[in-house]
């Protein structure tokens, strides 16, 4: 995938979540380093046990999903969910409110 395809796909996944879809994921190979990356878009914070250094997580604030998520694994400490690296928060319109102007700037800064 080219960087423009990665950005476009990420934006599509954000729009899906804004419109009520469940968590969205896609993987791609970095065009220069050939490392595999995962982009995750969801309406809740990422489980740190399911992320690695090559994961970007975008959490979209969706008002009707503010309630606590239930997880079956009792060993997960939810306080760690906000402290994972490469996790970014978007408003209910799928826009950044701080750190970055748009998805392109975030992805270029984080991956390239």
PLY file of the C-alpha trace (Angstrom):
ply
format ascii 1.0
element vertex 112
property float x
property float y
property float z
element edge 111
property int vertex1
property int vertex2
end_header
0.00 0.00 0.00
1.10 3.53 -0.67
0.92 6.14 2.08
-2.11 7.73 0.41
-3.89 4.34 0.36
-3.04 3.80 4.03
-4.43 7.22 4.97
-7.57 6.71 2.88
-8.21 3.27 4.42
-7.69 4.64 7.94
-10.13 7.47 7.25
-12.70 4.97 5.91
-12.33 2.87 9.09
-12.84 5.98 11.26
-16.00 6.85 9.31
-17.28 3.29 9.79
-16.85 3.53 13.56
-18.40 7.01 13.66
-21.41 5.49 11.88
-21.77 2.66 14.41
-19.54 -0.17 13.21
-17.60 -2.36 15.59
-13.83 -2.15 15.88
-12.04 -1.98 12.55
-8.53 -3.26 11.80
-6.24 -3.43 8.82
-2.66 -4.48 8.31
-0.16 -3.25 5.78
3.51 -3.54 5.00
5.55 -0.37 5.42
6.62 0.57 1.88
10.24 1.24 2.89
11.06 -0.97 5.88
8.72 -3.87 4.98
7.60 -4.07 8.63
4.01 -5.15 9.16
1.83 -2.48 10.80
-1.71 -2.65 12.17
-4.14 0.23 12.34
-7.01 -0.21 14.79
-10.04 2.05 14.98
-12.62 1.56 17.72
-15.02 3.30 20.06
-13.02 2.16 23.11
-9.41 2.06 24.25
-7.20 -0.75 23.04
-6.36 -3.80 25.09
-2.61 -3.51 25.72
-2.28 -7.29 25.43
-3.37 -7.06 21.78
-1.08 -4.22 20.65
2.58 -4.01 19.82
5.01 -1.27 18.80
3.72 -1.48 15.23
0.09 -0.77 16.10
-1.64 2.58 15.77
-4.89 2.73 17.72
-7.50 5.39 17.02
-10.25 5.72 19.62
-13.34 7.53 18.37
-15.52 9.17 21.02
-19.02 7.86 20.30
-21.43 9.18 22.97
-23.67 6.10 23.10
-20.67 3.84 23.77
-19.28 5.65 26.81
-20.20 2.82 29.17
-17.45 0.55 30.42
-16.54 -2.29 28.10
-16.63 -5.74 29.63
-13.70 -8.05 29.11
-13.64 -11.70 30.03
-9.95 -11.81 30.93
-9.79 -10.85 34.60
-6.04 -10.13 34.37
-6.46 -7.00 32.25
-5.83 -3.76 34.09
-8.05 -1.19 32.34
-5.94 1.68 33.70
-3.20 0.56 31.31
-5.53 0.94 28.32
-4.88 4.70 28.10
-1.13 4.38 28.53
-0.31 2.26 25.51
1.94 3.88 22.93
0.55 5.03 19.59
-3.04 5.48 20.80
-4.81 8.59 19.60
-8.22 10.01 20.43
-10.73 11.44 17.96
-13.99 13.28 18.59
-17.46 12.05 17.57
-16.83 13.43 14.06
-13.61 11.44 13.71
-11.38 14.51 14.00
-8.31 15.11 16.13
-8.78 17.68 18.87
-5.11 17.85 19.85
-1.67 16.68 18.72
-2.45 16.42 14.99
-4.44 18.30 12.38
-5.55 15.22 10.44
-4.99 11.52 9.78
-2.26 12.19 7.22
-0.16 14.18 9.69
-0.60 11.55 12.41
0.29 8.58 10.22
3.25 10.32 8.63
4.59 11.33 12.04
3.98 7.94 13.69
5.08 5.57 10.94
7.13 7.45 8.36
0 1
1 2
2 3
3 4
4 5
5 6
6 7
7 8
8 9
9 10
10 11
11 12
12 13
13 14
14 15
15 16
16 17
17 18
18 19
19 20
20 21
21 22
22 23
23 24
24 25
25 26
26 27
27 28
28 29
29 30
30 31
31 32
32 33
33 34
34 35
35 36
36 37
37 38
38 39
39 40
40 41
41 42
42 43
43 44
44 45
45 46
46 47
47 48
48 49
49 50
50 51
51 52
52 53
53 54
54 55
55 56
56 57
57 58
58 59
59 60
60 61
61 62
62 63
63 64
64 65
65 66
66 67
67 68
68 69
69 70
70 71
71 72
72 73
73 74
74 75
75 76
76 77
77 78
78 79
79 80
80 81
81 82
82 83
83 84
84 85
85 86
86 87
87 88
88 89
89 90
90 91
91 92
92 93
93 94
94 95
95 96
96 97
97 98
98 99
99 100
100 101
101 102
102 103
103 104
104 105
105 106
106 107
107 108
108 109
109 110
110 111
